Amino acid sequence: MSKKKLIKLSILILILIIGWGIVWSWFITRTVRKNNSNKSMKNQHAIVKNIIATETRNEKKYWEFYAKSGEYNSENNSVQLNDVIGNFYDDKEQVAVSFTSNKGTYDEKSKKVILNGNNLIVGRDGSQLYADELIWQGQGQDILANGNVQYIQNNKIVTKSKKAVFNSTLTNFKIIGNAIVKLYADDDAKKKYTQF
């Protein structure tokens, strides 16, 4: 065999060995690469300050909120919120209710907003709803109130209950569990009953 053929054969063998090594190492590390990339993508956290979020569909605003701080968790697609204020809108894009809360959670998949801790929702007509937990599930959906629910409507109706269900504008409601309802003719009588 000539020297040229021997060099070409050696180079070809070397290229085949290197190529086989690259392919072999790619197959061996494929599972490790896949596991590492999935782990890092599955559970990402981000701490954010001064969050402003708005949800719109078909160019209509459904809700918006501002939170002083929050933490995003990609594993369950939710945002934990601190010191939250915001608005929910009706189908005419007018503010239906406004809210404030110490803490809240927004779930990206279900589009559900859960408020926990010192919650207050105020309706367009001035009605006020206080509860330990408030759940808003979307425009046109009922607002669920749980724990120490207190509701004042038009300064004439005062209710207290364990749970309640309200329409999205706080104009219709159903109270559930150890309910007390008082009707008043003036603000002085109402103040004797309520302790806010």
N, C-alpha and C positions, 0 to 999 in steps of 0.2 A: 504494500500500500504506500502511495506517495505521501510525502510530508504534507502537501496541501490538503489531501483528502483526510488525513489524520487530524489536522487542525480543524477542518470543517466538521468532522464527526465529533470531535471533542467539544466544540462550541455548541453544536446541536444537542448533545447529551447534557451539557451544562444548562442550556436554555430549558430543556425538558425537565430537568431536576428542579430548577428554580420555579418554573411554572407549576409543577406538581406540588411543590412546597407551599406556594401561595394559595392554590386551590385547597389543599389539605388544611392549612391553617385557617382559611376562611370558614370551612365547614366545622372545624373544631370550635372556633370561637363564636359561631353564629348563635348558639343558645345563650351564651354569656352576654353577648351584645344585646340580644332581644330582651333578656331578663332585666338588665341594667336600664335599658331605655324605657321599658314598661314601668319599672319601679319609680323612676324619676318623673315620669309623666303622670302616674296614678295619684301621687300624693304630694302635690305642690301647695305650698302655703305662701301667702303674700300679706304682709301687714301694710295697710294703707291709711293715710290720714286725709281728712277733708274729702270724703266721698260724695259725689253727686251722681245719682243714677236716675234715668228716666226710661220708662217703657212705652214704646209706641207700636201700634199695629195699624196697618193700612193708613199711615200718615196721621193717625189720631193718638193723642196723648192719653195713656191709661193711668199712670201714676208717676210720681217723682219723689225722691227723698234725698235728704242731706244727712250725713253722719260725720261726727268729728273724727271717728276712727273706725277701723274694721279689720277683719282678717278673712281672707279668701281661702277656702279649702277645696282643691280640685277633686279630691277623692269623692266627696258627696255633693259637689257643685253648689256650694252654699257660701254665703257671706255673713259672718257674725258682725253686727253693727253696734256701735256705742253712741249714745246721745243723738238720737234720731229725730228728725222732724220731716214732715212731708205732706203731700196732698194726693188724694185719689180723685179721679175725674169722672164725670158722667159722659154719656154718649155725645153730648154737645161740646165736650172739652171744657166744661166749666167745673170749678172745684166743687165736688160733692161733699167731701169731708176732709178735714185737716187733722193731723195727728202729731203727737210727741211721745217719746218713750226713752227710758234710760238705755234699754237694750232691745235688739231685734235680730231677726234672721231673715235672709232672703234666699229662697231656693230657686236656682236657675231653671231646673227642669219643670217643676210644678208652677212656677211663677207665684208662689205663695209667700206672703209677708207675715211673719209672726212677731208680735211685739210683746216683750216681757219686762215688767218692772216699771212702776209709776206711769202707767199708760193713760193717755187722755185722747179721745177723738171728739172733735167738735164738728157738728153738721152745719150746713149752709144756713139753716134756720136758727142757729144758736144752741141747739140741743147738745148736751154733753154726756159722754159715756166714759166711765172710769172702770178699769178691770185689771186683774193681775196679768191676764194674757188676752191678747186680741189677735184674731186670725183673719186676714183679708186674703181671699182667694182669687180675686180678679173682678174686673168691671162687671156690674150686674149680678155678682154673686153676693150671698149673705156674708155679713161680718159676724164671726163667732166670738163671744166674750165668755171667759172662764175665770172664776175666782173673784169674790168680793165685787160683783158687778153692781155699779150704781149708775143710774141714768136719770137725767133731768131734761124734761121736754117743755119748752115754752114757759118756763118758770111756774108751771102749774102741776105737772106730773113728776113725781119722784118715785123711783123704784129701786129696790135692793133685792138681789138674788145671788144664787151660786153660779148660775149660767144664764146666758141669753143669746138670742139670735136676732140680728138686725138686718134690715135691707141696706143696700149700699149707700143710702142717703140718710139713714137714721130716722126715717119717718114712720116705719112700721117695725114692730118688735114682738118677740115672744120671750117671756121670762120663765126660767125653769129652776126649781129647787129652792125651798125656804124663801119664797117670794113675799115681799112686802110692797104694796102699792099705796101711795098717798096722793090725793088730789087736793090742791090748794087754790084759794082765791086770790091770795096776795103773797108777795115776797117775804113779809115778816113771818108768816106762819111757816113757810118753807125753811127759813133759816133755823128755826127751832128744831127741825127734824134732821137736817143734813149737817154733817160735820166734815166739810172739805177744807 
